[in-house]
Amino acid sequence: MNRPQENEVLFQKLGNTWYVFTEIEQNFVYSALPDGMDPHSTKLELFHVIEDHMTKVSQFYKKRSPEAAA
């Protein structure tokens, strides 16, 4: 499977929840990580799952954008 260009991500903990932030196609995207997931102790393979998730989040909001309907 060909992987899209990898984007840099930022992890930030707010309260007890970790969030991941990135830029996809010039859009700022963020999402909460699942409960109990800590980027400091997560195995590297799981980062591919996070990448895929962030791409899906970006596509979801892109479809809902009023600009996309115009």
C-alpha positions in Angstrom: 0.0 0.0 0.0 1.4 3.4 -1.0 1.4 5.8 1.9 0.7 9.5 1.4 3.3 12.0 2.3 3.8 11.9 6.0 2.9 15.1 8.0 4.5 16.3 11.1 2.2 16.0 14.2 2.1 17.8 17.5 0.9 16.0 20.6 -0.5 18.1 23.4 -2.1 17.0 26.7 -5.0 19.0 28.0 -6.3 17.8 31.3 -6.2 14.0 31.2 -6.6 13.8 27.4 -3.9 13.8 24.7 -4.6 15.5 21.4 -2.9 15.3 18.1 -2.6 18.3 15.8 -1.4 18.4 12.2 -1.8 20.2 8.9 -3.4 18.3 5.9 -3.9 20.0 2.6 -3.4 23.4 4.1 -6.1 22.7 6.8 -5.4 22.6 10.5 -6.8 19.3 11.9 -6.9 18.0 15.5 -8.4 15.1 17.3 -8.4 13.6 20.7 -6.5 10.3 21.2 -8.4 7.4 22.6 -8.6 7.2 26.4 -5.4 5.8 27.9 -3.2 6.5 24.8 0.0 8.3 25.6 2.3 9.2 22.7 5.3 8.7 24.9 4.6 5.0 25.5 2.8 4.2 22.2 4.5 1.8 19.8 5.6 3.3 16.5 3.2 1.1 14.4 0.3 2.8 16.0 1.4 6.1 14.5 0.3 4.9 11.1 -3.2 4.4 12.5 -3.1 8.0 13.8 -2.0 9.2 10.4 -4.9 7.4 8.7 -7.3 8.7 11.4 -6.2 12.3 10.9 -6.6 12.0 7.1 -10.2 10.7 7.6 -10.9 13.6 10.0 -9.7 16.1 7.4 -11.8 14.5 4.6 -14.9 14.5 6.9 -14.6 18.2 7.6 -13.7 19.1 4.1 -17.0 17.5 2.9 -19.0 19.4 5.5 -17.3 22.8 4.7 -19.7 25.4 3.1 -17.0 26.2 0.6 -17.1 22.6 -0.7 -20.9 23.0 -1.3 -20.4 26.1 -3.4 
